[in-house]
Amino acid sequence: MLELIQKYRTPLLVVCLIMTALLIYSSRLRKQPETTLFEKAILQLASPLQRGFDSSTDTMSNLWQHYLWLVDTSRENDRLFSENRRLLNKLDRLSEIQLENKRLSTLLALREEMDIPTLPARVIAEDATSLFQTVIIDRGLEDGLHEGLPVIVPEGVVGRIIRCSGRQSRVLLATDASSAMAVLVQRSRARGVCRGRGQTLTLDFALSKEDIAKGDRIITSGNGGIFPKGLTVGNVSLIQTNELDLFQSVVVTPAVNFSRLEEVLVLLGNNP
């Protein structure tokens, strides 16, 4: 500090003298009507200093006001960000509720179309292994379910219940390798058996002479005692024939997207 004063002692001395002269002038200004030559010289010398002082004061005032404005703006931005995030979360929940209501309305319409008792259920888990293609629903023995009951959605056949506990049931999907159902081609009435093969189905035992074309809809035939007649299974996507073979090789694409199952309908009228 002393080194700083010694370094700038001459400018500081001049400033002190000017400020002293200004104080003297201010005290004498009230007592005399006219300004002396000395006082005019002091005012002339002090004018730049006064302007610099006023400018510095204005600058500091502006900086302080700007700082306060930035603090208020930052707080307002934080509040608006929190409010925006809350509203976005609320919008997501409302969108999810709207989609769920749409699915449930479609399921309810299907339930009203069925002429047998049904029970809606939610898919709560999927098989994590590649050995079996199954899902678990939140209905079980306490809800009147048992093994063998068919499970459907508005798009078509899902599968059948293979295990039941008090409040849960395991459903074997139609695409599982151990799944099979009696079906027919809706257009030509050709009969066969649909078996699961992972992501698709095969139409087995369809004679080579049967009229089957790509795009034909495959529905349940009602035989076998599990699925009622007329439920959509899928559509023919590939046909391979050979004059030497007795049966056609037919690939069926399922009507149901099994990776997006959320709510299903269990048919209670077909007892084993």
C-alpha positions as CSV (number, residue, x, y, z in Angstrom):
1,M,0.0,0.0,0.0
2,L,2.8,2.4,0.9
3,E,4.6,1.6,-2.3
4,L,1.4,2.4,-4.3
5,I,1.1,5.8,-2.5
6,Q,4.8,6.6,-3.1
7,K,4.5,5.7,-6.8
8,Y,1.4,7.9,-7.4
9,R,2.1,10.6,-4.8
10,T,2.2,13.5,-7.3
11,P,-1.2,12.8,-8.9
12,L,-2.7,12.1,-5.5
13,L,-1.4,15.4,-4.2
14,V,-2.9,17.2,-7.1
15,V,-6.2,15.6,-6.6
16,C,-6.2,16.4,-2.9
17,L,-5.3,20.0,-3.6
18,I,-8.1,20.3,-6.1
19,M,-10.6,18.7,-3.8
20,T,-9.5,21.0,-1.0
21,A,-9.9,24.1,-3.2
22,L,-13.4,22.9,-4.2
23,L,-14.4,22.6,-0.6
24,I,-13.1,26.1,0.1
25,Y,-14.9,27.4,-2.9
26,S,-18.1,25.7,-1.9
27,S,-17.9,27.2,1.6
28,R,-17.2,30.7,0.3
29,L,-19.7,30.6,-2.5
30,R,-22.6,31.4,-0.2
31,K,-20.8,34.5,1.3
32,Q,-19.8,36.3,-1.9
33,P,-21.8,37.3,-4.9
34,E,-19.1,37.1,-7.6
35,T,-16.6,34.4,-8.6
36,T,-12.9,35.5,-8.3
37,L,-10.2,34.8,-10.9
38,F,-8.7,32.2,-8.6
39,E,-12.0,30.4,-8.1
40,K,-12.5,30.4,-11.9
41,A,-9.1,28.7,-12.4
42,I,-10.0,26.1,-9.8
43,L,-13.2,25.4,-11.5
44,Q,-11.5,25.1,-14.8
45,L,-9.0,22.6,-13.4
46,A,-11.6,20.6,-11.5
47,S,-14.0,20.3,-14.4
48,P,-12.4,17.2,-16.0
49,L,-12.1,15.5,-12.6
50,Q,-15.7,16.3,-11.8
51,R,-16.9,14.9,-15.1
52,G,-14.7,11.8,-14.6
53,F,-16.2,11.4,-11.1
54,D,-19.7,11.8,-12.4
55,S,-19.1,9.4,-15.2
56,S,-17.6,6.8,-12.8
57,T,-20.6,7.2,-10.5
58,D,-23.0,6.7,-13.4
59,T,-21.1,3.7,-14.6
60,M,-21.1,2.0,-11.2
61,S,-24.8,2.8,-10.8
62,N,-25.5,1.2,-14.2
63,L,-23.4,-1.8,-13.4
64,W,-25.2,-2.3,-10.1
65,Q,-28.6,-2.0,-11.7
66,H,-27.6,-4.4,-14.5
67,Y,-26.3,-6.9,-12.0
68,L,-29.6,-6.7,-10.1
69,W,-31.5,-7.2,-13.3
70,L,-29.4,-10.2,-14.2
71,V,-30.1,-11.8,-10.8
72,D,-33.8,-11.3,-11.2
73,T,-33.7,-12.6,-14.7
74,S,-31.8,-15.7,-13.6
75,R,-34.3,-16.4,-10.9
76,E,-37.2,-15.9,-13.3
77,N,-35.5,-18.3,-15.8
78,D,-35.0,-20.9,-13.2
79,R,-38.7,-20.6,-12.2
80,L,-39.8,-20.8,-15.8
81,F,-37.6,-23.8,-16.5
82,S,-39.1,-25.7,-13.5
83,E,-42.6,-24.7,-14.5
84,N,-41.9,-25.9,-18.1
85,R,-40.5,-29.2,-16.9
86,R,-43.6,-29.7,-14.7
87,L,-45.9,-29.0,-17.5
88,L,-44.0,-31.3,-19.9
89,N,-44.3,-34.1,-17.4
90,K,-48.0,-33.5,-17.0
91,L,-48.4,-33.4,-20.7
92,D,-46.6,-36.8,-21.0
93,R,-48.9,-38.3,-18.4
94,L,-52.0,-37.0,-20.1
95,S,-50.8,-38.3,-23.5
96,E,-50.2,-41.7,-21.9
97,I,-53.7,-41.7,-20.3
98,Q,-55.2,-40.7,-23.7
99,L,-53.4,-43.6,-25.4
100,E,-54.5,-46.1,-22.7
101,N,-58.1,-44.9,-22.9
102,K,-58.0,-45.4,-26.7
103,R,-56.7,-49.0,-26.3
104,L,-59.2,-49.8,-23.6
105,S,-62.0,-48.4,-25.7
106,T,-61.0,-50.7,-28.6
107,L,-60.8,-53.7,-26.2
108,L,-64.2,-52.8,-24.7
109,A,-65.7,-52.7,-28.2
110,L,-64.2,-56.2,-28.9
111,R,-65.6,-57.5,-25.6
112,E,-69.1,-56.3,-26.6
113,E,-68.8,-58.0,-29.9
114,M,-68.0,-61.4,-28.4
115,D,-70.9,-63.7,-27.7
116,I,-69.0,-65.5,-24.9
117,P,-67.9,-64.2,-21.4
118,T,-64.5,-62.4,-21.4
119,L,-62.1,-60.9,-18.9
120,P,-59.7,-58.1,-19.6
121,A,-56.1,-58.3,-18.2
122,R,-52.9,-56.4,-18.3
123,V,-49.5,-57.7,-19.5
124,I,-47.1,-57.3,-16.5
125,A,-44.1,-59.2,-17.7
126,E,-42.4,-60.9,-20.7
127,D,-40.3,-64.0,-20.9
128,A,-36.7,-62.9,-20.7
129,T,-35.3,-66.1,-22.3
130,S,-35.3,-67.2,-25.9
131,L,-36.5,-70.7,-25.0
132,F,-40.2,-69.8,-24.8
133,Q,-42.3,-66.9,-26.1
134,T,-44.6,-66.2,-23.2
135,V,-46.1,-63.2,-21.3
136,I,-47.5,-62.9,-17.8
137,I,-50.9,-61.3,-17.2
138,D,-52.3,-59.9,-13.9
139,R,-55.3,-62.4,-13.7
140,G,-55.3,-65.9,-12.3
141,L,-57.2,-68.6,-10.5
142,E,-58.9,-66.0,-8.2
143,D,-60.4,-64.4,-11.2
144,G,-61.8,-67.6,-12.6
145,L,-59.0,-68.4,-15.1
146,H,-57.5,-71.8,-15.8
147,E,-55.1,-73.4,-18.2
148,G,-56.1,-73.7,-21.8
149,L,-58.2,-70.4,-22.1
150,P,-57.5,-68.4,-25.3
151,V,-56.2,-64.9,-25.1
152,I,-56.9,-62.3,-27.8
153,V,-56.6,-58.6,-28.7
154,P,-58.6,-56.5,-31.3
155,E,-55.9,-57.3,-33.9
156,G,-56.3,-61.1,-33.5
157,V,-55.0,-64.2,-31.6
158,V,-52.4,-63.8,-28.9
159,G,-52.1,-67.3,-27.5
160,R,-53.4,-69.5,-24.7
161,I,-52.9,-69.8,-20.9
162,I,-50.5,-72.6,-20.0
163,R,-49.9,-71.8,-16.2
164,C,-52.2,-70.3,-13.6
165,S,-51.5,-69.0,-10.0
166,G,-53.7,-67.1,-7.7
167,R,-53.4,-63.7,-9.3
168,Q,-51.2,-64.3,-12.4
169,S,-51.2,-66.4,-15.5
170,R,-48.6,-67.3,-18.1
171,V,-49.7,-67.0,-21.7
172,L,-48.0,-69.0,-24.5
173,L,-47.8,-66.8,-27.6
174,A,-49.0,-68.1,-31.0
175,T,-45.4,-67.6,-32.3
176,D,-43.9,-70.0,-29.9
177,A,-42.5,-73.2,-31.5
178,S,-44.8,-75.4,-29.3
179,S,-47.9,-73.5,-30.2
180,A,-50.4,-74.8,-32.8
181,M,-54.0,-74.0,-33.8
182,A,-56.5,-75.2,-36.4
183,V,-57.0,-72.6,-39.0
184,L,-58.5,-72.0,-42.5
185,V,-58.0,-69.6,-45.3
186,Q,-60.8,-67.1,-45.2
187,R,-61.1,-66.7,-48.9
188,S,-60.8,-70.2,-50.2
189,R,-61.7,-72.1,-47.0
190,A,-58.6,-74.2,-47.3
191,R,-57.7,-75.8,-43.9
192,G,-54.5,-76.3,-42.1
193,V,-52.6,-75.9,-38.8
194,C,-50.7,-72.8,-37.9
195,R,-47.5,-73.4,-35.9
196,G,-45.2,-70.8,-34.3
197,R,-41.7,-70.3,-35.7
198,G,-40.3,-67.4,-33.7
199,Q,-41.4,-64.2,-35.4
200,T,-43.8,-65.7,-37.9
201,L,-46.1,-68.7,-38.4
202,T,-46.3,-71.6,-40.8
203,L,-49.4,-73.0,-42.3
204,D,-48.9,-76.8,-42.2
205,F,-50.9,-79.5,-43.9
206,A,-52.2,-77.2,-46.7
207,L,-52.5,-79.5,-49.8
208,S,-50.7,-78.4,-52.9
209,K,-54.0,-78.3,-54.8
210,E,-55.5,-75.8,-52.4
211,D,-56.1,-72.3,-53.6
212,I,-53.9,-70.2,-51.4
213,A,-52.5,-66.8,-52.4
214,K,-50.2,-64.2,-50.9
215,G,-52.1,-61.8,-48.8
216,D,-54.9,-64.2,-47.9
217,R,-56.3,-63.8,-44.4
218,I,-55.9,-66.8,-42.0
219,I,-58.5,-67.3,-39.3
220,T,-59.2,-69.9,-36.6
221,S,-61.4,-72.7,-37.8
222,G,-63.0,-73.5,-34.4
223,N,-61.6,-77.0,-34.3
224,G,-59.4,-78.2,-31.5
225,G,-61.5,-77.0,-28.6
226,I,-59.5,-73.9,-27.7
227,F,-60.1,-71.0,-30.1
228,P,-63.5,-70.1,-31.3
229,K,-64.1,-69.8,-35.1
230,G,-63.3,-66.6,-37.0
231,L,-60.5,-65.0,-35.0
232,T,-57.8,-63.4,-37.1
233,V,-54.4,-65.1,-37.0
234,G,-52.5,-63.4,-39.8
235,N,-51.9,-63.0,-43.5
236,V,-50.1,-65.2,-46.0
237,S,-46.7,-63.6,-46.8
238,L,-44.9,-66.4,-48.7
239,I,-45.8,-69.5,-50.6
240,Q,-43.5,-72.2,-52.0
241,T,-44.9,-75.1,-54.0
242,N,-43.3,-78.2,-55.5
243,E,-45.1,-80.6,-57.9
244,L,-43.5,-83.5,-56.0
245,D,-44.7,-82.3,-52.6
246,L,-48.1,-83.2,-51.1
247,F,-48.3,-80.0,-49.1
248,Q,-47.5,-76.3,-49.8
249,S,-45.0,-74.4,-47.8
250,V,-46.8,-71.3,-46.5
251,V,-45.5,-68.6,-44.2
252,V,-48.0,-66.4,-42.3
253,T,-47.2,-63.0,-40.8
254,P,-49.1,-62.7,-37.4
255,A,-51.7,-59.9,-37.2
256,V,-50.6,-59.1,-33.6
257,N,-47.5,-57.2,-32.8
258,F,-46.4,-59.3,-29.8
259,S,-43.7,-56.8,-28.8
260,R,-46.3,-54.2,-27.9
261,L,-48.8,-56.2,-25.9
262,E,-50.2,-54.2,-23.0
263,E,-53.9,-55.1,-22.5
264,V,-55.5,-58.4,-23.6
265,L,-58.8,-60.2,-23.4
266,V,-59.2,-63.7,-22.0
267,L,-62.1,-65.7,-23.4
268,L,-63.9,-67.6,-20.6
269,G,-66.4,-69.5,-22.7
270,N,-64.1,-72.3,-24.1
271,N,-63.5,-74.7,-21.3
272,P,-61.1,-77.6,-21.9
